[in-house]
């Protein structure tokens, strides 16, 4: 009898915890951070972008170069400088540090002339249990639901309440829960997050 009572309590507790997890809402600390203010983030370069490296009072060291597939640019005297995933100001500071062994007070400016990787970086993607996995250009105001509908909705094998949002913040990939079934069936929009360029929505499929 005692064993049956314990099993009953475990079942009740499991049911309560499951309801708490799947009610379609998340705690504030588990939500992705809001975009701060109106300031646009400084552009981070990618392969095939083209930059001008200008060294003050040293025109012989100033060059126009592409970002190579390995993420580096070639600068006279110092050789390779990391550019992929870096902002123009970060590249300039790194180049100045490397030039210190050749020039007393180097002043470097980086001008982005061609944004060839911008189209790739500006995309959002949905993969997994949708009718048609997609990679599309980000639009202002786009949400999780907009992207899923663009992909034809979830398929019959999807586990929508196990969906996740993957977002890169300051070089680190963060993962946030998306209760997609609660959005689609119950209209609970707590996890219908605004999307930012580079976001990926992953919807796993059920294991039978």
SVG drawing of the C-alpha trace seen along z (x, -y; Angstrom):
<svg xmlns="http://www.w3.org/2000/svg" viewBox="-5 -61 65 63">
<polyline fill="none" stroke="black" stroke-width="0.4" points="0.0,0.0 2.8,-2.4 4.6,-1.6 1.4,-2.4 1.0,-5.7 4.6,-6.7 4.1,-5.8 1.0,-7.9 2.8,-10.9 5.6,-10.6 3.1,-10.5 1.3,-13.6 4.5,-15.5 5.6,-14.6 2.3,-15.8 2.6,-19.1 6.2,-19.7 5.3,-18.8 2.5,-21.3 4.8,-24.0 7.4,-23.3 4.9,-23.1 2.6,-26.0 4.2,-28.0 5.9,-30.6 9.5,-31.2 11.1,-33.0 12.5,-36.4 16.1,-35.2 15.6,-32.5 14.5,-34.8 16.9,-36.2 18.0,-39.8 16.2,-42.6 18.1,-44.6 19.5,-47.6 18.3,-51.1 18.3,-52.2 22.0,-51.8 22.8,-49.2 25.7,-46.9 28.9,-47.5 29.4,-45.3 31.5,-42.2 33.4,-41.1 33.2,-37.8 35.0,-36.0 35.0,-37.9 34.3,-41.3 36.8,-43.9 38.5,-46.5 40.9,-49.3 43.7,-49.4 45.0,-53.0 48.1,-53.6 48.5,-57.3 51.6,-58.9 52.6,-55.5 50.9,-55.2 53.2,-52.3 51.5,-50.3 48.0,-51.2 46.3,-48.4 42.9,-47.3 42.5,-43.6 39.8,-40.9 39.0,-38.8 40.3,-35.4 38.2,-32.2 40.3,-31.5 39.2,-34.9 42.4,-36.7 43.7,-39.7 47.3,-40.4 48.9,-43.6 52.4,-44.8 55.1,-44.3 52.8,-42.5 51.4,-39.7 48.1,-38.1 45.6,-40.0 42.4,-38.3 39.3,-40.0 36.6,-37.4 34.0,-38.0 35.8,-41.2 34.6,-44.8 36.6,-47.4 37.7,-49.1 38.9,-45.7 40.9,-45.0 42.4,-48.5 43.5,-48.1 45.0,-44.7 46.9,-46.0 48.2,-48.9 49.5,-46.5 51.4,-44.5 52.8,-47.6 54.3,-48.9 57.5,-46.9 58.0,-48.9 56.3,-52.3 56.4,-54.3 52.8,-55.5 50.8,-53.7 47.4,-55.0 45.3,-52.6 41.8,-53.0 39.7,-50.3 37.1,-51.1 34.7,-48.4 34.4,-48.8 32.5,-45.7 30.0,-43.8 30.0,-40.6 29.3,-38.4 26.4,-40.6 23.7,-38.6 24.8,-35.4 25.1,-37.1 21.7,-38.8 19.7,-35.5 17.6,-33.6 17.1,-29.9 14.6,-27.2 15.6,-23.5 14.2,-20.2 10.5,-19.4 9.0,-21.8 7.4,-21.3 10.3,-23.0 13.5,-24.0 14.5,-27.4 17.2,-30.1 15.7,-33.5 16.7,-37.2 15.8,-38.8 13.1,-41.4 12.5,-44.0 9.8,-42.9 10.1,-39.2 9.2,-36.7 9.6,-33.0 6.1,-32.4 6.7,-34.3 9.7,-32.2 7.9,-28.9 5.0,-29.9 7.4,-30.8 8.7,-27.2 5.1,-25.8 4.5,-25.2 5.6,-22.1 5.3,-18.7 3.6,-15.6 6.7,-14.3 7.7,-17.5 8.0,-18.0 7.1,-21.7 7.4,-22.4 11.0,-21.1 12.0,-23.8 15.0,-26.0 16.3,-29.4 20.1,-29.6 21.5,-33.1 25.1,-34.2 25.8,-37.0 29.3,-38.5 30.8,-35.4 29.0,-32.9 26.0,-30.8 23.1,-30.9 20.1,-28.6 16.6,-29.6 13.4,-27.5 10.6,-28.0 7.2,-26.5 6.0,-26.4 3.0,-24.2 1.7,-26.7 2.2,-29.4 0.4,-27.6 -2.4,-25.9 -3.0,-27.9 -2.0,-31.4 0.5,-31.7 3.0,-34.1 5.5,-34.3 8.2,-32.6 7.3,-34.1 10.6,-36.1 11.6,-38.8 14.3,-37.4 17.6,-39.0 20.0,-38.3 21.9,-35.1 19.2,-33.4 18.4,-29.7 15.2,-27.9 15.6,-24.2 12.6,-22.0 13.4,-18.4 11.3,-15.4 9.7,-12.9 11.3,-9.6 8.7,-6.8"/>
</svg>
